[in-house]
């Protein structure tokens, strides 16, 4: 499945998602929804820095596989799979983290080896 289709399916099953992006193994944007093209590079860079910073904060410099951050009026979720692909989603309001993490992981697994 291509990234654009996977994101469309994700937004359909998780309507609280306002914006989402998939970064491929090379850390480049593979697909976007709800993110202006002009902001895509900023999003990718910020996400990489967040994941690397979180990993460095751990005593063992371990790999971070998921992050959840609450904002004043929403939340940000990110998941990295074993193939080093990452998906990030921004939601409005309160969202059940467990359910959204499940949906994000399912979206990444639907991509197979295409990104």
Buried (B, 14 or more C-beta within 10 A) or exposed (E): EBBEEBBEBBBEEBEBBBBBBBBBEEBEBBBBBEBEEEEBEEBBEEBEEBBEEBBEEEEEEEEBBBBBEEEEEBBBBBBBBEEEBBBBBBBBEEBEBEEBBEBBBBBBEBBEEEB
